Amino acid sequence: MKLALEAKHLWRTDPLYKDFYYERGLVWADINRSEFSKNVIANYEGFGVKGSDEKCELVTPDAIRDLNHGLFSGADLGDLTEVLLNESSGWVEARETLQKVIDAAVSTGVVKYIETDISSLILDEDRSVCTGARSVDGQVFISDSVILATGAETARLLVKSSPETPELHVGSRMSAAGLITGVVKLGQKDAEQFRSGPAFLLAGGEGQGGMIPPNAENELKITCDLSFTNTIEICNGNRISTPPSDPLSNYSAFAAEMNHALATVSEHMLGDQGQAFEYEDCRICWDAITPDQNFIICQHPRCKHLFMATGGSFHSWKFFPILGKYVVQMLEGQLDQSLAQRWAWDRDSITSTTNERMMPVREMRDLKRNRSST
Ligand SMILES: Cc1cc2nc3c(=O)[nH]c(=O)nc-3n(C[C@H](O)[C@H](O)[C@H](O)COP(=O)(O)OP(=O)(O)OC[C@H]3O[C@@H](n4cnc5c(N)ncnc54)[C@H](O)[C@@H]3O)c2cc1C
């Protein structure tokens, strides 16, 4: 929560971020009836911010159905008696923010931005020092420090860089996990109504998923929040979860399953209106989920000059404005001890996950089996 508040302050105020941040609120319907909503409110109270900049409360399902002239009147809220409404939540335009930050970094003159696919790290003979990286098009980058911020691809890259060195690999420290997302192109009137309303999240049930209000192109984004791994064998017996190497064919192979999953979510959120949605741009988006859902921001303990900055639980993007600061602190050995322990490669103990519902419970190939059995 402390880090989220630090990041939110920058989303609200910093010229790099504020033009892409829309504080329209969030409805969090805890179908699982966990303690999550109450914990969120208690955290706000604990930090002494509830009621000032942060407006967050439990309201009745009818209050949710009445929001924005009945935007969510068709929502299936089961037999919930209270729903979390966080008026001080926001959503952001990720692509535009990222581009602005890249442009700002390059304009300083000290950052060079190159787009290329890295095929492997360059390691010394005994695989304990990293001196750079090689790209698929044959470029060689030599560096004093290499920071892997490669998300769901991290496991594959480390195995490919040195298949016979398990101590370098991620092991069970993180898993590539996928979620199905799709976009609905709304007419102008519907888009304006949704744009003025909050993001909406169903936590639990077969309609578990989220909806982000439409962007300037009137594209409403829906995600099915039932995650899955894609466990395969690569490089002589190394088993990892990793995004498929040919994502486009996978989107078409799973087109029916993806549409079904998204239709289920939107029907639970919006009733008949959601059932009638036609999805475009369906895809599977991947993240590197860690067992305790904390980041991995650390030096690789078995490889000099190699650093990691990735991992999380489908919730790392919101920290974008502040992550660089903590990565620099890590590089300079200045990271607060408790954060260093929490984000380490080898952690003392795995505490329970904050958001159990996001953990993968099936394999990507099971999407087809589940669909054919319904
Ligand atoms: C469907 C979905 C919904 C989400 N919703 C939210 C949300 O509402 N709020 C939130 O805060 N977070 C959300 N997230 C999570 C968030 O997007 C991730 O946690 C975050 O982007 C992870 O950051 P990362 O830097 O670890 O990895 P990424 O953002 O995946 O970045 C990794 C980068 O490395 C590049 N890369 C990988 N391998 C190579 C290689 N070999 N060579 C060159 N480049 C490479 C990739 O192209 C990519 O640009 C969501 C994620 C998904 C999938």
The ligand as an SDF file (V2000), in Angstrom:
LIG
                    3D

 53 58  0  0  0  0  0  0  0  0999 V2000
   -4.0560   -9.0520  -18.9430 C   0  0  0  0  0  0  0  0  0  0  0  0
   -3.2200   -8.3040  -17.9540 C   0  0  0  0  0  0  0  0  0  0  0  0
   -3.8050   -7.3010  -17.1930 C   0  0  0  0  0  0  0  0  0  0  0  0
   -3.0360   -6.5810  -16.2970 C   0  0  0  0  0  0  0  0  0  0  0  0
   -3.6210   -5.5910  -15.5840 N   0  0  0  0  0  0  0  0  0  0  0  0
   -2.8810   -4.8640  -14.7360 C   0  0  0  0  0  0  0  0  0  0  0  0
   -3.4900   -3.8320  -13.9650 C   0  0  0  0  0  0  0  0  0  0  0  0
   -4.6980   -3.5960  -14.0390 O   0  0  0  0  0  0  0  0  0  0  0  0
   -2.6920   -3.1030  -13.1450 N   0  0  0  0  0  0  0  0  0  0  0  0
   -1.3660   -3.3450  -13.0290 C   0  0  0  0  0  0  0  0  0  0  0  0
   -0.7100   -2.6400  -12.2750 O   0  0  0  0  0  0  0  0  0  0  0  0
   -0.7600   -4.3270  -13.7240 N   0  0  0  0  0  0  0  0  0  0  0  0
   -1.4990   -5.0980  -14.5630 C   0  0  0  0  0  0  0  0  0  0  0  0
   -0.9260   -6.1200  -15.2430 N   0  0  0  0  0  0  0  0  0  0  0  0
    0.4410   -6.5140  -14.9070 C   0  0  0  0  0  0  0  0  0  0  0  0
    1.5180   -5.7080  -15.5390 C   0  0  0  0  0  0  0  0  0  0  0  0
    1.2620   -5.4850  -16.9080 O   0  0  0  0  0  0  0  0  0  0  0  0
    2.8240   -6.4880  -15.3500 C   0  0  0  0  0  0  0  0  0  0  0  0
    2.9140   -6.8760  -13.9950 O   0  0  0  0  0  0  0  0  0  0  0  0
    4.0240   -5.6650  -15.7050 C   0  0  0  0  0  0  0  0  0  0  0  0
    3.9100   -5.1810  -17.0240 O   0  0  0  0  0  0  0  0  0  0  0  0
    5.2690   -6.5240  -15.5780 C   0  0  0  0  0  0  0  0  0  0  0  0
    6.3870   -5.7460  -15.8920 O   0  0  0  0  0  0  0  0  0  0  0  0
    7.7290   -6.4370  -16.3530 P   0  0  0  0  0  0  0  0  0  0  0  0
    8.6690   -5.3250  -16.6450 O   0  0  0  0  0  0  0  0  0  0  0  0
    8.1170   -7.4850  -15.3870 O   0  0  0  0  0  0  0  0  0  0  0  0
    7.3610   -7.2210  -17.6960 O   0  0  0  0  0  0  0  0  0  0  0  0
    6.7530   -6.6950  -19.0600 P   0  0  0  0  0  0  0  0  0  0  0  0
    5.8790   -5.4970  -18.8530 O   0  0  0  0  0  0  0  0  0  0  0  0
    6.1610   -7.8940  -19.7080 O   0  0  0  0  0  0  0  0  0  0  0  0
    8.0200   -6.2050  -19.8520 O   0  0  0  0  0  0  0  0  0  0  0  0
    8.9770   -7.1080  -20.3390 C   0  0  0  0  0  0  0  0  0  0  0  0
    9.5970   -6.4900  -21.5650 C   0  0  0  0  0  0  0  0  0  0  0  0
   10.7470   -7.2450  -21.9330 O   0  0  0  0  0  0  0  0  0  0  0  0
   10.7100   -7.4970  -23.3200 C   0  0  0  0  0  0  0  0  0  0  0  0
   11.4380   -8.7290  -23.5740 N   0  0  0  0  0  0  0  0  0  0  0  0
   11.2170   -9.9540  -23.0370 C   0  0  0  0  0  0  0  0  0  0  0  0
   12.1070  -10.8420  -23.5070 N   0  0  0  0  0  0  0  0  0  0  0  0
   12.9090  -10.1770  -24.3540 C   0  0  0  0  0  0  0  0  0  0  0  0
   14.0080  -10.5640  -25.1710 C   0  0  0  0  0  0  0  0  0  0  0  0
   14.4740  -11.8120  -25.1960 N   0  0  0  0  0  0  0  0  0  0  0  0
   14.5930   -9.6000  -25.9460 N   0  0  0  0  0  0  0  0  0  0  0  0
   14.1410   -8.3270  -25.9360 C   0  0  0  0  0  0  0  0  0  0  0  0
   13.0980   -7.9060  -25.1720 N   0  0  0  0  0  0  0  0  0  0  0  0
   12.4870   -8.8210  -24.4010 C   0  0  0  0  0  0  0  0  0  0  0  0
    9.2140   -7.6120  -23.6450 C   0  0  0  0  0  0  0  0  0  0  0  0
    9.0040   -7.3970  -25.0270 O   0  0  0  0  0  0  0  0  0  0  0  0
    8.6550   -6.5050  -22.7750 C   0  0  0  0  0  0  0  0  0  0  0  0
    8.7120   -5.2710  -23.4170 O   0  0  0  0  0  0  0  0  0  0  0  0
   -1.6650   -6.8640  -16.1420 C   0  0  0  0  0  0  0  0  0  0  0  0
   -1.0700   -7.8740  -16.9090 C   0  0  0  0  0  0  0  0  0  0  0  0
   -1.8410   -8.5940  -17.7930 C   0  0  0  0  0  0  0  0  0  0  0  0
   -1.1850   -9.6850  -18.5920 C   0  0  0  0  0  0  0  0  0  0  0  0
  1  2  1  0
  2  3  1  0
  2 52  2  0
  3  4  2  0
  4  5  1  0
  4 50  1  0
  5  6  2  0
  6  7  1  0
  6 13  1  0
  7  8  2  0
  7  9  1  0
  9 10  1  0
 10 11  2  0
 10 12  1  0
 12 13  2  0
 13 14  1  0
 14 15  1  0
 14 50  1  0
 15 16  1  0
 16 17  1  0
 16 18  1  0
 18 19  1  0
 18 20  1  0
 20 21  1  0
 20 22  1  0
 22 23  1  0
 23 24  1  0
 24 25  2  0
 24 26  1  0
 24 27  1  0
 27 28  1  0
 28 29  2  0
 28 30  1  0
 28 31  1  0
 31 32  1  0
 32 33  1  0
 33 34  1  0
 33 48  1  0
 34 35  1  0
 35 36  1  0
 35 46  1  0
 36 37  1  0
 36 45  1  0
 37 38  2  0
 38 39  1  0
 39 40  1  0
 39 45  2  0
 40 41  1  0
 40 42  2  0
 42 43  1  0
 43 44  2  0
 44 45  1  0
 46 47  1  0
 46 48  1  0
 48 49  1  0
 50 51  2  0
 51 52  1  0
 52 53  1  0
M  END
$$$$
